[in-house]
C-alpha cells in the first residue's frame, strides 16, 4: 500500500497503489482496449481510494476529450436570469445530456473581459464544445469560439444570415398565428409588447405581429408597440404606456409570457376585463402561463426539442469538426386558454 500524501494525488500514486505501470493507468482512464478486466478494476479501485482526478488539460494536449460541454448564458442583465426562460433552457439541455457521459458546465459570460477569459478557458481543453444562449446582435463570442476551433451551437441567432450552427423556433410564424387569432376574434386595436431590439428573436416576433396586421388591413403603427426586455416588470411598464396612448385598445400580443403576466396585472388594476375588454396572448408557454389570472393563451416554443436538437448537433460537431454549420428552425403552436 502507498501512504497517501497531502495534496492532489498523482498518476504515479494511482499506478503504485494498483501495482501497475503509469501507461496502464492512462489506458484505463481513457477507456482504451487491451487492459485485462482484473487490472482495470484494480486501477479503478485505486482511483476511487485516492480521489484521483485526471488532468483535463494534459488529456487535451494528448488529443483526449474533456467529456464536458459549457452552457454559456450571455445576458448582461442579472435580473433576467430569474425569468423562467433560463431555467427551462438549463433543464432541457440537462435532460438531453442525461443519457451521455458528458458533463454540463453552466457559466455566465457578460462582459468583454469575461468573453476573453471564457474563450481561453474553453480552448485550454476544459470543454469539448459550447452551447450559447441569449446572444445579441453585436456579440462576437460565437465568432471567437469558431476562430478557436471550438464546436458551438446557438439557441436562436444574431441575424438572418447567421454563420454559426443554431437551433431556433419559428418566432415570426408564431407571432403571426397569435395576431391572426386575435383578428379572427374580432379585435381591431391590437398592440404589441416587444423584446429588446438588439435581439433577433424580438425583431422576428415583432415582424410576425406587423405582417399579421397588414394582412388583415389593420393599423400597425409604431404607437401600438411598446418595448420591454422579456421581464414581468417591463411588461407592466409597457402595458401602462399602451393604455395611456390607446385607451380603446382591445388586444395585446406580448413577446413573452412573463411580459404578458405583467400586462395582465396592469389591465386588472385599470379595471379592464380579460378577455372581455382586452384579449392577451403571450409567447413561450412556460408553466407560468397556466397560473396567471386568467390562464394565458400563448405560443408554445418547443424548448425540450430545442434542447435535444442543440445537444445532438453539438455532439455531432464534436465527432466531426469539419461538418458545415447547420440551421434548424422548429415549429411553434398556439395554445388556447382563457385570456384570448
C-alpha positions in Angstrom: 0.0 0.0 0.0 1.1 3.5 -0.7 1.0 6.1 2.0 -1.3 8.9 0.8 0.4 12.3 0.9 -1.3 15.6 1.3 -2.4 17.5 -1.9 -3.6 16.3 -5.2 -3.0 12.6 -6.0 -0.8 11.8 -9.0 -1.0 9.3 -11.8 2.2 7.7 -10.4 0.5 7.2 -7.0 -2.5 5.5 -8.6 -0.1 3.2 -10.6 1.8 2.3 -7.4 -1.4 1.6 -5.4 -2.8 -0.6 -8.2 0.5 -2.4 -8.8 0.7 -1.5 -12.5 2.6 0.9 -14.7 1.8 4.5 -15.4 0.8 3.7 -19.0 -1.8 1.1 -17.9 -3.5 3.7 -15.6 -3.7 6.1 -18.6 -5.3 3.4 -20.8 -7.9 2.7 -18.1 -8.7 6.4 -17.6 -9.1 6.8 -21.4 -11.1 3.6 -21.7 -8.8 2.1 -24.1 -8.8 -1.6 -25.1 -6.1 -4.1 -24.3 -6.4 -4.0 -20.5 -7.4 -7.1 -18.5 -10.6 -6.7 -16.6 -9.0 -7.6 -13.3 -6.3 -4.9 -13.9 -9.0 -2.4 -14.9 -10.9 -3.0 -11.7 -7.7 -2.6 -9.6 -6.9 0.7 -11.3 -10.5 2.0 -10.8 -10.3 1.0 -7.1 -7.0 2.9 -6.7 -8.5 6.0 -8.4 -11.5 5.9 -6.1 -9.4 5.3 -2.9 -7.0 8.2 -3.7 -9.7 10.5 -5.1 -7.6 11.0 -8.3 -8.9 13.4 -10.9 -7.4 13.2 -14.4 -5.7 16.4 -15.7 -8.0 17.5 -18.4 -5.6 20.0 -19.9 -3.0 17.2 -20.3 -5.6 14.9 -21.8 -6.5 17.7 -24.3 -2.9 18.0 -25.3 -2.8 14.3 -26.0 -5.9 14.6 -28.1 -8.3 13.3 -25.5 -11.8 14.5 -24.6 -12.7 16.6 -21.6 -16.2 14.9 -21.7 -17.8 18.3 -20.8 -19.7 21.0 -22.6 -20.4 24.5 -21.5 -23.8 26.1 -21.5 -22.9 29.8 -21.6 -25.5 32.5 -20.8 -24.6 35.8 -22.3 -27.5 38.0 -21.0 -25.9 41.1 -19.4 -28.8 41.9 -17.1 -28.5 39.9 -13.9 -32.2 40.3 -13.2 -33.3 38.3 -16.2 -31.6 35.1 -15.0 -34.6 34.8 -12.7 -37.0 34.6 -15.6 -38.4 31.1 -16.5 -36.7 31.0 -19.9 -33.2 30.4 -18.5 -34.3 27.7 -16.0 -36.3 26.0 -18.8 -33.2 26.0 -21.1 -30.9 24.6 -18.4 -33.5 21.8 -17.7 -34.0 21.0 -21.4 -30.2 20.8 -22.1 -29.5 18.9 -18.9 -32.2 16.3 -19.8 -30.8 15.9 -23.3 -27.3 15.2 -21.9 -28.6 12.9 -19.1 -28.1 9.7 -21.1 -24.5 10.6 -22.1 -21.2 10.6 -20.3 -20.8 14.4 -21.0 -20.8 16.8 -18.0 -22.7 20.1 -18.3 -20.9 23.2 -17.1 -23.0 26.4 -16.6 -21.3 29.7 -16.9 -22.2 33.4 -17.3 -20.4 35.5 -20.0 -21.5 39.1 -19.9 -18.5 41.4 -20.5 -15.6 41.6 -23.0 -13.2 40.5 -20.3 -15.4 37.5 -19.4 -15.6 36.6 -23.1 -11.9 36.6 -23.5 -11.4 34.5 -20.3 -14.1 32.1 -21.3 -12.6 31.5 -24.8 -9.1 30.9 -23.2 -10.7 28.5 -20.7 -12.6 26.6 -23.4 -9.7 26.3 -25.8 -7.5 25.1 -22.9 -9.2 21.7 -23.1 -11.7 22.1 -20.3 -14.7 21.6 -22.6 -15.3 19.9 -25.9 -18.0 22.3 -27.1 -20.2 25.2 -26.2 -23.9 25.9 -26.2 -24.7 29.6 -26.3 -28.0 31.3 -25.0 -29.3 34.8 -25.3 -26.7 36.1 -27.8 -27.4 39.6 -29.0 -26.7 41.0 -32.5 -23.4 42.7 -31.7 -21.9 39.8 -29.7 -18.7 38.4 -31.2 -18.4 35.4 -28.8 -19.7 32.9 -31.3 -17.1 34.1 -33.8 -14.4 34.0 -31.2 -15.3 30.4 -30.4 -15.4 29.4 -34.1 -12.0 31.0 -34.7 -10.6 29.0 -31.8 -11.9 25.8 -33.5 -14.5 25.0 -30.7 -17.8 23.3 -31.8 -20.5 25.8 -31.0 -24.3 25.8 -31.2 -26.6 28.8 -30.6 -30.1 28.9 -29.2 -31.5 31.4 -31.5 -29.4 33.6 -33.8 -27.9 37.0 -34.1 -29.3 37.8 -37.5 -30.9 36.4 -40.6 -27.5 35.4 -42.1 -26.0 33.7 -39.0 -22.9 31.6 -39.9 -22.7 29.6 -36.7 -24.9 26.4 -36.1 -28.1 27.4 -34.4 -31.5 25.9 -33.3 -34.4 28.3 -33.2 -38.2 28.4 -33.0 -40.3 29.9 -35.8 -40.7 33.2 -34.0 -42.2 35.2 -36.8 -44.7 32.4 -37.7 -45.8 32.0 -34.1 -46.4 35.8 -33.7 -48.4 35.8 -37.0 -50.6 33.0 -35.8 -51.2 34.7 -32.4 -52.3 38.0 -34.0 -54.3 36.3 -36.7 -56.2 34.5 -33.9 -56.9 37.9 -32.3 -58.2 39.3 -35.6 -60.5 36.3 -36.1 -61.9 37.0 -32.7 -63.0 40.5 -33.8 -60.2 42.5 -32.2 -59.2 45.6 -34.1 -56.9 47.7 -32.0 -54.1 45.2 -31.3 -51.0 46.4 -29.5 -47.6 44.6 -29.1 -45.2 44.4 -26.2 -41.9 43.5 -27.8 -38.4 42.4 -26.6 -35.1 44.3 -26.9 -34.4 45.4 -30.5 -30.8 44.1 -30.2 -32.1 40.5 -30.1 -33.1 38.9 -33.3 -35.8 36.9 -31.6 -37.6 40.1 -30.6 -37.4 41.5 -34.1 -38.8 38.3 -35.6 -41.8 38.3 -33.2 -42.4 42.0 -33.9 -42.2 41.3 -37.7 -44.8 38.5 -37.4 -47.1 40.8 -35.4 -46.9 43.5 -38.1 -47.3 41.1 -41.0 -50.5 39.7 -39.5 -51.9 43.2 -39.0 -51.0 44.2 -42.5 -52.6 41.1 -44.0 -55.8 42.0 -42.1 -55.7 45.6 -43.2 -55.4 46.9 -39.6 -53.2 49.7 -38.2 -49.7 48.5 -37.4 -48.3 52.0 -36.5 -45.4 52.5 -34.1 -47.6 53.9 -31.3 -49.2 50.5 -30.8 -45.8 49.0 -30.0 -44.1 49.3 -26.6 -40.6 47.9 -25.9 -39.9 45.5 -23.0 -36.9 43.3 -22.1 -38.8 40.0 -21.6 -39.2 40.6 -17.8 -42.5 40.9 -16.0 -41.6 44.4 -14.8 -41.1 45.6 -18.3 -44.5 44.1 -19.3 -46.1 46.2 -16.6 -44.4 49.4 -17.8 -45.2 48.7 -21.5 -48.8 48.0 -20.8 -49.2 51.2 -18.8 -47.8 53.1 -21.8 -50.1 51.4 -24.3 -53.2 52.1 -22.2 -52.2 55.8 -22.0 -51.6 56.1 -25.7 -54.6 54.0 -26.8 -57.4 53.9 -24.2 -59.6 51.9 -26.6 -57.1 49.1 -27.0 -58.9 45.7 -27.3 -56.0 43.2 -27.6 -52.3 42.8 -26.8 -49.7 40.4 -28.1 -46.7 40.2 -25.7 -43.5 38.7 -27.0 -43.0 36.6 -23.8 -45.2 35.0 -21.1 -43.5 37.0 -18.4 -44.3 40.3 -20.1 -47.8 39.1 -20.7 -48.2 38.4 -17.0 -47.1 41.9 -16.2 -49.6 43.3 -18.8 -52.4 41.2 -17.1 -51.6 42.8 -13.7 -51.8 46.3 -15.2 -55.1 45.6 -17.0 -56.6 44.2 -13.9 -55.6 47.3 -11.8 -57.0 49.5 -14.5 -60.4 47.8 -14.4 -60.1 46.2 -17.8 -61.6 42.7 -18.0 -59.6 40.0 -19.8 -60.6 38.8 -22.3 -64.0 40.7 -22.4 -62.4 44.1 -22.8 -58.9 43.2 -23.8 -57.6 39.9 -25.1 -54.0 39.0 -24.2 -51.6 36.5 -25.9 -48.1 35.6 -24.7 -45.2 33.6 -26.2 -43.2 30.6 -24.8 -45.8 28.6 -22.9 -43.9 28.4 -19.7 -45.6 26.8 -16.6 -46.4 30.4 -15.6 -48.9 30.7 -18.4 -51.2 28.1 -16.8 -51.3 30.0 -13.5 -51.9 33.6 -14.5 -55.4 35.2 -13.9 -56.9 34.3 -16.3 -54.7 31.4 -17.7 -52.8 32.7 -20.7 -53.3 31.9 -24.3 -49.7 31.7 -25.7 -47.4 30.5 -28.4 -45.6 27.4 -27.4 -42.0 27.2 -28.5 -40.7 23.6 -28.1 -37.9 24.2 -25.6 -37.4 20.5 -24.9 -37.0 19.7 -28.6 -34.8 22.7 -29.0 -32.5 21.5 -26.1 -32.3 17.9 -27.6 -31.5 19.3 -31.1 -28.8 21.6 -29.8 -27.1 18.8 -27.9 -27.4 16.4 -30.9 -25.9 19.0 -33.3 -23.1 19.8 -30.8 -22.2 16.2 -30.2 -22.1 15.6 -34.0 -19.8 18.6 -34.5 -17.5 17.3 -31.7 -17.2 14.0 -33.6 -16.9 15.6 -37.0 -15.3 19.1 -36.6 -15.2 19.6 -40.3 -19.0 19.4 -40.7 -20.6 22.6 -42.2 -22.7 24.7 -39.8 -26.4 23.9 -39.8 -29.6 25.9 -39.2 -32.7 24.3 -37.6 -36.0 26.1 -37.1 -38.7 24.3 -35.2 -42.4 24.8 -35.4 -44.4 26.7 -32.8 -48.0 26.1 -31.8 -50.8 28.4 -30.5 -52.1 27.1 -27.1 -55.6 28.5 -26.4 -56.6 29.4 -22.8 -59.0 31.9 -21.2 -57.1 35.2 -21.9 -57.9 35.2 -25.6 
